Amino acid sequence: MRKLTALIFLVTAGINLNAQLRLPALFADHMVIQQQSSVPIWGWANPVQEVRITVSWDTTTITTKANNATFWKTKIQSPPAGGPHTITIRAGNESATLTDVLSGEVWLCSGQSNMEWSMAASADGKELIDNISDPTIRLFHVPKSAASTPQVRGEGTWRIANPESVRGFSAVGYFFGKKLNTDLNVPIGLINASWGGTPAEDWLPEDLVESNPKLKASASLLIDDKPWCPYIPGVTYNAMISPLLPFRIAGALWYQGESNTVAPSTYKLLMETLILDWRTEFNSEFPFYYVQIAPFSGYGDVEIGTLIREQEVEMLKIPNTGMVVISDLVDDVADIHPKFKKPVGDRLANLALTDTYGKSGIESHCPVYKSMNVEKNKIRISFEYVTKGLITKGGDATEFLVAGDDQKFYPANVKIDGNTVLVSAKEVKSPVAVRFGWSNGSIPNLFSSGGLPVSCFRTDDWKIELP
């Protein structure tokens, strides 16, 4: 009997090893597909072989054909949120059935270590792990990998959110998905493709960096000498993003920037290039929500971290983007990794709930600088996303500086006046410029009335010498 069992196993294994019908790793049991949309599906069969796809929510059979290089691709129309469903793909005598498929909202989470930071490592995540049971939240973790050319099949497995699967998953991503799952009452699929330490150049095609003189010059300042990650344009895009293309997603989350402080002036251009390319390759003008990097004193005396934050504010000019500020969530400016990730995920979720899903009554946009007006010996600062006034936490407003034509900045006196602030300093009789939260480790105390922190800013464009 044992010999017969072994023989059956070997024969079955041989069939599996020689199977020609194959799918990307992304298409598997427990997956989530974007609801009520045209979802691309692709794979490989024998050359010019007919491929037939049936789904449990519809009686239609979708038929396509592999090309002479074995690749096939088509689309399926997904149902409203719900499930579980099945998807069956047949090619000749071979078939593959995907089970426990849910239809819902799919989000891509990417960036460097603060996005990669796991539930087990976060101060507000590790205590929750053992009680997590979210059958309608599904997690797809893309293993760290780099490649010199675009990969197609990819790696990873869909897993139901439970203590085992969430332990090593992105805390920011999970908390974001949990809030959407609760507030929208739909299944959520989270794809985590992040790698601590990576610069943004790693996450877009190399040719887009090399063909742009400004981006190429900035990339030349990156030194590939980190033992924990590559610093080479395109390599994580090739291995961790390319295999996902062109899967249908609802949107993308991004938490990165710390590794681009070597060349902060081009960060907005770099990210705009990345966002537009991703939207082209995913064939969707999806929303792109990101986290402004946190205050960190370890960058040195020059405000390179603050200059990245300034560039991240400029990124709001890119259509369909949104930014959350987390300066109030830092308990140690000497640590580049803020320990608490739940409020970060919640703020990202609030952006999605308001701007993507049309929910009202949620304050989701952090105030950013809008304009200034000189009023005798004072400067009045106005803000975007402030409608119901400003507040401080812990006394008078801090971290404001004011300067005259001599470009010497002095600590300012600040008065909140409705949705604006009036800034002055006795040393500056004729003020021309204001800076706020401008040092790398600044933790200001000015907020919207809804409790969201005001982003750092400067009103001047005076040159800052980089190290």
N, C-alpha and C positions, 0 to 999 in steps of 0.2 A: 504493500500500500504506500509506504514511504517513497519507494522508487517511482511509482506512478504519479504521486503528488509532485515529486521533484521534476519528473519529465514534463508534466503539465505546466509547471512554473517556468521551465526553461523555454518551452515552446511559446508560451505567452510572452515572456520577456523578449524573445527573439522577434516576435511580431511587433511589440512596442518599440524595440530598438530600430526596427526598419520602417516604422510608420512614416508615411510621407505627408499625411495631413497633420499640420502643426499650426499652433496659434501663438501669438505673443504671450508673454507671461501675464500681461495685464488681463487677458481674457481667461477667467478661471472661476471655479466654484466660489460662491459668497461675494462675487463682485457687485458693484453698484454701477448702473448706467444712468446717464443724465436723463431725467424724466421729460416726456413730451418733446422730444427732439429727434433729429435725424442723426443717429449714432454710427460713426464709421466702425466697421469691423473688417479685419484683414487677417491674412495668414498665408500658408504655403500648402500646395498639393502637388500632384504630378503635372508636368508641363501640359498646358492647354486642356486640363481636366475640368469638367463641369463641377461646380460647388453649389450645393443647395442648403439653404438655411431656413429652419422653421423655429417659431417662438410660441410659447404657451399662451400668450395673451392675444394672439391673432391667428387666423387660419391661412394667411398668405404665405406662400413659399417664395423666398427670395433666391433668385438664381444668378450666378455669376460664373466666370471662367478664369482659371489660372492662365497667366501668360507663359511664354516659352522659357521663362526663368523661374517658374513655379509659383510666382507671387499672384495672389488674388486680393481683391478689395471690393467692398460694397457697403451699403448702409442699411440699418434697420430702424424702423420708426418705433420709438420707445413709448410705453404707456404712461399714464399718470402715476404719481408716487404710490408705491406699494410693492407687493410681492408676497411670498417668493415665486419666482418664475424660472423657466428653463429656456435655454437656447441650444438648439441642436444643429451641428454642422456636419454635412455628409459630402464625401467625395469618393466616388466609386464604391468599393466595399468597406471603406473606412468611415467612421463617424466619431464625433466628440460631442458630449452633452454637458453643458454648463448648468449646474444646479444651484438652488438657493440664491438666485439672482434677484436683487432688489432694484427698483427704479426710484431715483431720488435726486439729490443734489451732490455733485462731485466737485471737490476742490483740491487743487494742487498746492502743496506746502513746500517752499524751497528757501534756500539761503545757506548761512553758515551756522556756527555753533549754537547761537541763541534760538534758532529754529530747530536744530537737531536735538537740543537739550531735552532729555527724556523725562517722562513722568516720575521715574524712580529717582532722578537727580533734582527735581524741582521741590522747593520747600513746601509748596501747597499741592503737590501732586502725589508724592510718595505715601502720604497718610490715607489717600483715597483709593489706592490701587486695589486692595483686597476686596472692596465692596463694589467694584465696577462690574456692571452687567448691562450692556447696551446692545441688544441683538440687532437693532436697526442702524447701528454705526459700524461701518466696515473700514478696516485699516489696510493700506497697501504700502509697505515699507520697501523702498528701492535701496538695495545694498550699495555701499560706497564702491564706486568703480570709475575708472578713467580709461579713455581710449583715444587714439590718434585719429580715428575715422568714425563716422556715425554708425552706431549699432542698431539692429532692427528688432531682435527678439526680446531682449531685456531680461531682467531678473526681478524676483519678488513674488509674494503670495498674498492674496486677500485673506484677512482674518477677522473674525467677529470680535468686537471690542469686549474684552474680559480681562481679568487680572494678568493673565499670561501675555496677552498680545499688547496691552497698553504699557506695560512696564518699561519697555525700551523705545516706545513711540514718542514722537514730538509732543511735548506738553502743550506748547502753544497751539499746535494743530488739533490735539484732542479737545482741549477746552473750547476752542472755536467751534468744532463740530458738535460738541455736547450742547452748547447753547443754541445752535441752529436746529439741532434735532429736537430740543425741548420746545423752542418757540414756534417753529414751523410745523412740527409734528410730521416730518417726512424722513425717510431714510437718508443718511449722509455717508458718502464715500470720501475718504481722505487719502490722498496719495502723497507720501512724504519722500521727497528727493532733496536731501540737504546733506551738507558735509562741513564740519567745523573747520574754520580757517580759510576757506576758499574765497578768493576774490571774485567779483562779479564777472570778470573776463572768462573765467572757467565755464560760465553758464550760458554762453551764447556762441554761435559758430565762429571759429577762428578767422574765417575770411572777412567777417564783419568788423573785426578788430583791425586786421592787417590792412584793409582797404581804406580805413579812415585815418588820416595822418595824426589827428589829435589823440584818438584812442590808441593808435600804435605807439605813439610817444609815451603815453601814460603807462601802457603795458610793459614797455621796456624798463620801467623802474621796478617792476615786480621781479623778485629774485626767487627762483625755485629751489629754495634751500630748507624748506620746512619739512621735518620728518613725519608730520602727521597729515599732510595734504599736498596736492600739486598746486603750482602757481603758473599753469600753462593755459593760455586761451583755448577754449573749446573742448577741453578734455572731459569735463563732467557733463557738459551738454551732450557730447557724443554718446556717452555711456549711460546716462541717467535720465536725460530728457528725450533724446531722439527716439528711443524705443516706445515712448508714450504717444508719439505723433501718428495720426492726428486725432486721438481720442477726444470725445466731447466732454468738456469740463464746464462747470458753472463759473469758475473764476480761479484766481491764483492769490496766494498769500506769500509774502516775502519778508524775511528778516535777515539783513545782511548790510555790510558797509564798513565794518571795523577793519577788514583787511584791504580796504581801498584808500586808507588815510595817507598812503604814500603819494597819491595824486588826486586830491579831493576836487580840484577845479573841473574835472571832466566827468564826475560821477553822474550828474544828471544826464549828460549826453550818452554815457555808457548805458544807463538804465533805460533811457528812452529807446535806444537801439535794441536792447534785450526785449523790452515789452512789445515793441512793434513786431519784432521777429517772431516771438512766441505767438502772438495773435495771428500772424500770417500762417505759421506752421500748424497751429491748432485750428485754423480756419474759423476763428471766432473773435469778435471784439469783446472778449470777456473782461470783467472788472479785475483790477490789479490793486490789492490792498497791502500796505506795507507798514512796518514798524520803524519809526525813527530810532536810530541807535541811541543807547542810553549814555548818560554822563559817565565819564571814565577818566580819572586823573592820570592814568598810566601812559597817555600819549605824549607827555612832556610839556614844555612851556609854550610851544606854539599851538594854536587852537585848531589842530588838524581834525580832531573829532567834531568840533563845532562847525567847521567848514563842510564836513560831510552832512551834518544835520541841516545846514543851510541849503545844500544841494538837494536834500530830500524834500525840503519845502518847495523848491523849484520844480520838483517832479510832479507836484499837484497840477501844473499846467498841462501835463499829458492827459488827454481825455480819459475819463472813466477810471481814474485812480483815486485812492484815498489813503490817508496817513494817520496813524495813531502815535501820540507822544506819551512817553513812559517815564519822564524825568522824576515824577513823584513816586515811582515804584522801586527806586534804588535805595538800598540800605547801606551800601558800601561802595563809594566811588572808586576804590582801589580794585574792585572786582569787575571785570568786563562782562560778567554773566550775572545779571540780576536774578535773584533766587526765586522770585515769585512770578509764575507764568500764567496763572489763571486770569488775573485782570488784563493781561496782554491779549490772551485769546478772546476774552469777553469784549474788549474794545474793538478788536477786529470783527467779531461777530456783529456788534452793534452797527458798524459801518455797512456790513452786508445786509443786515436786516432793514436799514433805512434806504440805502442807495440801490441795492439789487432787488430786494424783496418788497419795497414800498411800505414798510411798517412806519407808523407815525408815533409821536410822543416819546421818542428816544433821542437823547442828546448824544450824538455820535462823532461830531467833528471837533477836534481840538482847535482852539483859536490860533490863528497865525497873523503875522504883521500884514497890514493893508496899506497904510499911508501915514505920513507925518505932516504937521503944520506948525510953523514957528509962530508963537504968540508972545511977542516981546522977549522976555528972558526965559520963556518956557517953550517946550515942544509938546504938542498934543499928538499922541499915537492912537491910531484907529486900527481895528482888527476885523478880519474875516471870521465868520462863525460865532459872533457874539451878538446876541439879540436881547438878552435879559440881564445884562450887567456883568461885572467882574467882581471877584472876591479874592482875598488873601487868606492863607492859612498860617497862623503863627505870627501875627503882628503886621507891621508895615511891609509893603512890597519890597522884595530884595532883588539883587542882581541886575539893577539898572545902572548904566553908566552914560554920561553925557559929555560931549566935547565941543569945542569951538573950532575955528579955522586952523588952530595950531595942532590939531589932531591928538591932543592930550585928553585922556578920559578921566573923569572924576566920578566917584559914587554919587548917585542922584537922589534927590528927594522926589517922592512919587505920590501923587494924589489920584485916586480913582474917581472918575467923573462919568457916571453912567456906563456906557459901553467903551469909553476911552480912558486913557491915563494922561495926566500932565506931569512932565518930567523937567526938573531943573536942578542946578547946583550953584552954590554961591561963588564958586571959583570960575564959573563960565557965564560971563555977562551976555554974550551973543551966541547961543547954542546953534549948532548946525547938524549934529549927529547924535544918535542914541544907539547903544548896544544893550542887549538884554540876554542874560544867561549865557554870556559869551566865553567863559573859560571852559576847558574840556570837562571839568568835574562839577560844573554849576548845577545846583538843584534849586531853581527859583520857587517862589511860593505864590505866584499869581495864577488864578484859575478862572474859567467861566463859572457862572452862577451854578451850572450843573455839575461842577467838580472836575472838569477836564483841564489839564495843565496847558498853559500858553507855551507855544514853541519859542525857542531861542531865535533871535533875529538881530540884524543890524540895519540901520538906515543908510549907511555910507557904503562906498565901494572902494575905499582906500586899500592900497596894496598891502598884503600880508606876506612877509618873507617866510617861505617854507624851509625846513631844515634840509 
